[in-house]
Amino acid sequence: MFVVIVYATLGGAQESPRRPFGTLREQAQMQQEWLKERLETVLPTLMKKHAIDMWVIPMREYMEDPTFSSLVSPTTFFARRRTIYVFFDRCQHGQQLPLAQCVERLALGGSSQGGLYRDYRSPRRVEAAVGGRQAELWGDAQWQLLREVMGVSEPLDEFDILVDTREAASQLSATDLWYLADRLGHFPKLHTARTAILCPSERLDHASFFALCAESKGINMQAFTSYEEAMVWLNGLP
């Protein structure tokens, strides 16, 4: 005995499911436009409000910074080995530019995120590459380029640095910290400035090691777990 069940639909063929927000590709395009708007309006406003001349965000693949997803394209999911983003506010150095052009956005490693960053590539050519594609910037070349990029802040006569790692999900290795301190040691302005590392109590030893490496290179750096204590020290108050 066979039972035949027939499903009937009213109005002919069944309609395709509705997508009120469009396809995933259309959503990504919309999110990319939102990212461009944030980088050109919100970011410069916040940097000016908090008097930040340069913002450096280093991270490694699968150990991305908490801000990563809000700074990259919606189709970018990981940081590609090591990625260093640098934001430099040119308008705080006397340049008269439209708000959208004030902050220069650099990617030392990774991609340009759809043309929103100026990405730097290695001078080495990829073997058997199509169109002469260059290799991805990686390793010691990234730290060397970071040192050169930081040189653009030479017009600053006096400045202090606060490195806030309290909400950071990733953590640089001891080797990375030593390399970073070594590269920063070649930046003359840091020898007269104060640099405070703000960290959670469970990472104080880690931050203190970085401060020790930096001090061996002539940089005045200390680690803190309290924002108030860090600001008191940066302001030179007793």
N, C-alpha and C positions, 0 to 999 in steps of 0.2 A: 504494500500500500504506500502510495506516494502522496505527500501533501505539498501543494504548490502555493506559495505565498507571493502575492503580487503587490508591490508597493506602487501606489499611484501618487502623482504630484499634481497639485492644482496649478493651473496656469502654464502648463507645458514644462520645459526643461528647468531644472533647479538652478537658481541664481548662484553665482560665485560668492563666497563669503565677503562681507564688507570689510574694508580696511579704512576706518575713519582717519587714521594717521598716515596712510599711504604704505607703500612697501618698505622693507628694511632699507633698500637703497635710497628711497626718497626720504626716509627718516634720517639717514646718515647725512644726506646733503643739507637737510634743515639744521641738524646739530652742528655741522661744520660752519654754517653761517652764524649760529649762536656763538661758537668758539671765536670766530673772527671778531664779532662784536665785543665780546668780553676782553679779548687781548688788546683791542684798540681803544676801549673806553674805560672799562672797570679797572684793568691792571694799571694804566698810567695814573688814574685818580687815586688808587690805594697807595701806590708808591710815593706819590707826592704828599698825600695826607700823612704818611708815617715817615717822611723824609728819608726814603730809601733810594740811594743813588744806583746801587747795583745789587741784583739778587741772583745768586748762584745756587743751582739745584743739581747736585750730582746723585746718580742712582744707578743701580745695576739691574740686570734682567731678573725677573721674578722677585726682586726686592725693591719695588718701585716706591717713590715718595708718595705720601698721602695726597699730594696735589696733582699727581701724574694724570689721572683721568680727566681733570678739569683743564689741563694745559695741552692735550694732544687731540688729534682727530678721533672721531668715534670708531674708526676702523683700525686704530692702533691699540693693541692690547698689552704689549710688553715693551720694555725699555731698550731692547737690542743691545746685549752685552753690557756696556756701560754707556750711559747717555748723560751729558752735562748740559743743562739749559742755563743760559745767561741772559738776564734782562738788565739793560743799562738805560737809565733815564737821561737822555741828552738835554732835555729842557731845563734840568736843574743845574746845567753848566753854562747857562746864558743863551743857548740857542733858542730862537723864536720859531717854533714849528707848530703845526696843528696837533691837537691832542692825540690823534691816531698815529702820528709819526714820532711822538716823543720817545717812546720806549723801543730801543733796538732789541730784537729777539734773535738770539743765536743758539744753534744746536751743534754742540761738539760731539758728534756721534748721532746715530739715528737719521731720520729723514727730516724734510722741511715741513712735514705735516700739512701737505696740500698747499705749499707756498707761503705759510704763515710764519716760518722761521727761515733765517739764513743758515743753511746747513753747510758744514765744512766737511770735505772729503779728504782722504789721504792722497798725496801726489802719486802714489803707486797705481799703475794700471792693473785692472783685473785680467788675468790670462784668459784668452779666448772670449773676451767680453764682446757684446754686441754694441756697436756705436762707441767704442772706446771708454766704456764705463770705468769710473775710478773706484778703488777699494774703499771700504768704510773706515772712517777714522777710529783708531782703537789703541789702547795701551798708553805707553809713555808719550806718544804724540798728542794725546788728549790733554795731559797735564801740561805739556810744554805750550800748547796753544792757549790753554787757560791762563797761563802766566802772561802771554803776550796780550790776550784780550783784556786782562785786568790792568794793563798799562794805560788803557784809555782813561782811567780815572786820575791820571797824573795832575790835571788841573786843580784837583782838590788840595787845598792847603792843610786842612785839619779834618779828620774824620775818625770815628770809632766804629767797631763792627760787633754786632750781636748775632750769634749763630744759635738759632732756636731749634733744638732737636727733640723737644718734649713729646711731640706727636708723631715723630718719624717712625715709620714701620720698618724701614731698612736700617742696616748698620754696616758701615765700612769696616773692612778687616784691618788688622794691625798694620799689614803691609801697605794698604791703601792710605791709611792715616799717615804713615811715615812718608810716603811719596807726596801726599798733599802738603804736608808741612815743609818738605824739602823744596817743593816748587814755590810755595808762598814765601819761603825765606829769600828768594831772589827778587822779591818785590820791595824796593827800598821804603816805600811809604808805610809798610806794615811795621817797620822797626821803630817808628815814632808813634804809631797809633796803639790803641788798646783793643784787644779782641776778647770778648766774653763768650764762652760756650755754655749754653743753657740746656740742661738735660734732666731727665728723671733720676731719682736717687739710685735706682738699680743700674744706671749706666754711668755713674759718676767716675768709676775707675777707668772706664773706656774713654771718657772725655778728658780725664786728667792725663791719660797717656798721650793723647793728641796734644794737649797743652804742653806737656813735657818735651815732646818732639819739636814743637814750634819754638819753645824757649831756647832749645839747643841751636836753633837757626837765627836767634836774635829777635824773635817776635814776642812782644809782651802779651801773653795770653793766660787766662785763668778759666777754670771750670766752675759752674754754679748750678745749684738746684733751685734757687729762688730767683724769680725775675726781679724783685725789688733789690736784692743784694747785687745782682749783676748790673742793674742800672746805676746804683750808687757807685759802684767801682768804675763803670765807664765814664761817669760824670766827674770822677776824681774827688768825690766827697769823702770825708773821713768816716 
